[in-house]
Amino acid sequence: MKRTLTILMCLIIFSCKKEDVNNPPYFAFDNTAREWFSDLKVHDTLNFLSNLGNKRIYEVNAIETSKEMVSGNCGAIFGNCTVYYWFDQELISFNRIDSFSSPTDIKISMYIPDSLDYTNLPKNVIAKARIFGAFDDYNGQILPFPDIYQNIQFEKFTNATRTYNEVIRFKSNNPNSYYHDGWNRYYNINEVWYDRKYGFVYFKDIYGQEWTRQN
C-alpha cells in the first residue's frame, strides 16, 4: 500500500511540473526598461486636492518584480507544459485609501516582436519593454505609454511643493462618461499626467474638475 502511495505521489509531482525544452530563452530587463523603474516605495502615498476642494489619496500597495513564463502544449494526461520562454515583469499597484477605486497600476514587461511565432523562436531574439497602465476611473480604459525606445519629449509639471521633470500626458479625447459594468461605476477622468519616477501627478475629469498632486 505504501509503495502504491509513493508511486502515486511521484506521478502527481511529475504531472505538475513544466518541461523546459532545449533551454528556453530568458528576456531580462534591459537598461532602457530599468530607466522606467519608479522611485516610489511600498506604502508611499500620492495625495491629491482638486480645484473644488475634493481629495483623493492613493497608496503604493505593492511593487512586484517577477520572472514570468510563456508555456503551452500541455499534455492531456499529466498536464506537462512546454515552456517557450521567460521574461521579466514589474507591476506597481496603487490602492485608493480614502474611498473605493478601480484598479490602478503600471506594468512593465519584456515582449518579443509580434511578428514571431513564440512556439518556435529563432536564436538571438531581442525583446523590448512595453508599459501599460490603468488609472482608477479613466474613461480611456488603458494608459497607452509610448515606445520607450524612441525619443520621448517629457513635460514639466510644478505643484505647490516641487517640480516633476519627466511627465507624460494621457488624454482619452472622450468627452463622455463611461460606465463599467464590472466595477458598477462611471469613469469620468479623461486626462492623466504621469511622472516616470514619481508616478501620477495630475488628472482631470470631463466636468472640468482638476486634481493636483500635493506631495
C-alpha positions as CSV (number, residue, x, y, z in Angstrom):
1,M,0.0,0.0,0.0
2,K,2.8,2.4,0.9
3,R,4.6,1.6,-2.3
4,T,1.4,2.4,-4.3
5,L,1.0,5.7,-2.5
6,T,4.6,6.6,-3.2
7,I,4.3,5.9,-6.9
8,L,1.0,7.9,-7.0
9,M,2.7,10.9,-5.3
10,C,5.6,10.8,-7.7
11,L,3.1,10.8,-10.6
12,I,1.3,13.8,-9.2
13,I,4.5,15.7,-8.7
14,F,5.7,14.8,-12.2
15,S,2.3,15.9,-13.7
16,C,2.5,19.3,-12.2
17,K,5.9,20.3,-13.5
18,K,6.8,22.4,-16.5
19,E,9.1,21.0,-19.1
20,D,11.9,23.3,-20.3
21,V,12.6,22.2,-23.8
22,N,16.0,23.0,-25.3
23,N,16.8,25.6,-22.6
24,P,14.1,28.3,-23.5
25,P,15.4,31.9,-23.7
26,Y,15.0,34.3,-20.8
27,F,14.4,38.0,-21.7
28,A,15.6,40.1,-18.7
29,F,15.0,43.8,-18.2
30,D,17.4,45.9,-20.3
31,N,18.8,49.3,-19.4
32,T,16.0,51.1,-21.2
33,A,13.4,49.3,-19.2
34,R,15.2,50.0,-15.9
35,E,15.2,53.7,-16.7
36,W,11.4,53.5,-16.2
37,F,11.6,51.9,-12.7
38,S,9.8,54.2,-10.3
39,D,11.4,55.8,-7.2
40,L,8.2,55.1,-5.3
41,K,8.3,52.7,-2.4
42,V,5.6,50.4,-0.9
43,H,3.2,52.4,1.4
44,D,4.2,55.8,-0.2
45,T,1.1,58.0,-0.7
46,L,0.1,60.2,-3.5
47,N,-2.2,63.0,-2.1
48,F,-4.4,65.0,-4.5
49,L,-6.5,68.1,-4.0
50,S,-9.0,69.3,-6.6
51,N,-9.9,72.9,-7.6
52,L,-13.3,72.1,-5.9
53,G,-11.7,71.1,-2.6
54,N,-12.2,67.3,-3.1
55,K,-9.4,65.0,-2.0
56,R,-8.0,61.6,-3.2
57,I,-5.3,59.6,-1.7
58,Y,-3.6,56.7,-3.5
59,E,-1.1,54.4,-1.7
60,V,1.5,52.2,-3.3
61,N,0.1,48.8,-2.4
62,A,2.8,46.6,-4.0
63,I,5.8,46.6,-6.2
64,E,6.4,43.1,-7.6
65,T,9.2,42.2,-9.9
66,S,8.9,38.7,-11.3
67,K,10.2,36.2,-13.8
68,E,7.2,35.1,-15.9
69,M,6.9,32.3,-18.4
70,V,5.0,31.6,-21.6
71,S,4.1,28.0,-22.0
72,G,1.7,25.7,-23.8
73,N,1.3,22.4,-25.5
74,C,0.2,20.8,-22.2
75,G,-0.2,17.1,-22.1
76,A,-3.7,15.7,-21.8
77,I,-2.9,13.1,-19.2
78,F,-0.2,14.5,-16.9
79,G,-0.6,18.2,-17.7
80,N,3.1,18.7,-18.6
81,C,3.6,22.0,-20.5
82,T,6.3,23.2,-22.8
83,V,8.0,26.4,-21.6
84,Y,8.7,28.5,-24.7
85,Y,10.4,31.5,-23.0
86,W,10.8,33.5,-19.8
87,F,10.5,37.3,-19.4
88,D,10.9,39.9,-16.7
89,Q,7.9,41.9,-15.4
90,E,7.4,44.6,-12.8
91,L,3.9,45.6,-11.5
92,I,3.3,48.7,-9.4
93,S,-0.1,48.6,-7.8
94,F,-1.9,51.5,-6.2
95,N,-4.9,51.5,-3.8
96,R,-7.1,54.4,-3.2
97,I,-7.4,54.6,0.6
98,D,-9.9,57.4,1.1
99,S,-12.6,55.7,-1.0
100,F,-13.4,52.8,-3.3
101,S,-11.4,52.6,-6.6
102,S,-11.0,50.6,-9.7
103,P,-7.6,49.0,-10.5
104,T,-4.7,51.5,-10.7
105,D,-1.4,50.1,-11.8
106,I,1.7,50.3,-14.0
107,K,3.1,47.2,-15.7
108,I,6.5,46.9,-17.4
109,S,7.1,43.7,-19.3
110,M,9.6,42.4,-21.8
111,Y,8.0,41.5,-25.1
112,I,9.3,39.6,-28.1
113,P,8.4,41.0,-31.6
114,D,4.8,40.5,-32.5
115,S,5.7,39.0,-35.9
116,L,7.5,36.0,-34.3
117,D,6.0,32.6,-33.5
118,Y,6.6,32.3,-29.8
119,T,6.4,28.5,-30.0
120,N,9.4,28.4,-32.4
121,L,11.7,31.3,-31.6
122,P,14.9,31.8,-33.6
123,K,18.2,32.4,-31.8
124,N,19.3,35.8,-30.8
125,V,15.8,37.3,-30.5
126,I,15.8,40.7,-29.0
127,A,12.9,41.6,-26.6
128,K,11.9,45.1,-25.8
129,A,10.0,46.5,-22.8
130,R,6.4,47.8,-23.1
131,I,4.5,49.7,-20.5
132,F,0.7,49.5,-19.9
133,G,-1.1,51.4,-17.2
134,A,-4.6,51.7,-15.7
135,F,-5.9,54.6,-13.6
136,D,-8.9,54.3,-11.5
137,D,-11.9,55.9,-13.3
138,Y,-10.0,57.0,-16.5
139,N,-12.5,56.8,-19.4
140,G,-9.9,55.7,-21.9
141,Q,-9.6,52.4,-20.0
142,I,-5.9,52.0,-20.5
143,L,-3.0,54.4,-20.5
144,P,-1.2,54.0,-23.8
145,F,2.5,54.5,-23.0
146,P,4.7,55.4,-25.9
147,D,7.5,53.3,-27.3
148,I,10.2,53.9,-24.7
149,Y,13.0,53.1,-27.2
150,Q,12.1,56.3,-29.1
151,N,13.0,59.9,-28.1
152,I,10.2,61.0,-25.7
153,Q,9.5,64.6,-25.2
154,F,8.8,64.8,-21.5
155,E,7.0,67.8,-19.9
156,K,7.5,69.5,-16.6
157,F,4.7,69.9,-14.0
158,T,5.0,72.1,-11.0
159,N,2.8,72.0,-7.9
160,A,3.0,73.8,-4.6
161,T,5.9,71.7,-3.3
162,R,8.0,70.5,-6.2
163,T,8.6,70.3,-10.0
164,Y,8.3,67.0,-11.8
165,N,10.6,66.8,-14.8
166,E,9.6,63.6,-16.7
167,V,5.9,63.9,-17.2
168,I,3.8,62.2,-19.9
169,R,0.2,63.3,-20.6
170,F,-2.6,60.8,-21.4
171,K,-5.8,62.2,-23.0
172,S,-8.7,59.9,-23.9
173,N,-10.3,62.6,-26.1
174,N,-13.6,61.1,-24.8
175,P,-15.9,63.9,-23.5
176,N,-18.4,61.4,-22.2
177,S,-18.8,59.4,-19.0
178,Y,-18.0,55.7,-19.4
179,Y,-19.9,53.1,-17.4
180,H,-18.1,50.0,-16.3
181,D,-20.4,47.1,-15.7
182,G,-17.8,45.0,-13.8
183,W,-17.0,47.8,-11.3
184,N,-20.5,49.2,-11.3
185,R,-19.4,52.8,-11.6
186,Y,-18.9,55.7,-14.0
187,Y,-15.5,56.6,-15.4
188,N,-15.2,60.4,-15.8
189,I,-11.5,61.1,-15.8
190,N,-10.3,61.9,-19.3
191,E,-6.8,63.3,-18.7
192,V,-4.0,61.8,-16.6
193,W,-0.4,63.0,-16.1
194,Y,2.3,60.6,-15.0
195,D,5.9,61.2,-14.0
196,R,8.4,58.5,-14.9
197,K,10.0,58.5,-11.4
198,Y,7.2,59.7,-9.1
199,G,4.0,58.3,-10.5
200,F,0.7,60.1,-11.0
201,V,0.8,63.9,-10.6
202,Y,-2.4,65.3,-12.1
203,F,-5.7,64.3,-13.5
204,K,-8.9,66.0,-14.8
205,D,-12.5,64.9,-15.4
206,I,-15.0,65.6,-18.1
207,Y,-16.7,68.3,-16.0
208,G,-13.6,70.4,-15.5
209,Q,-12.6,69.3,-12.0
210,E,-8.8,69.1,-11.7
211,W,-6.8,67.2,-9.1
212,T,-3.2,68.2,-8.4
213,R,-0.6,66.2,-6.5
214,Q,0.2,67.8,-3.2
215,N,3.4,65.9,-2.4
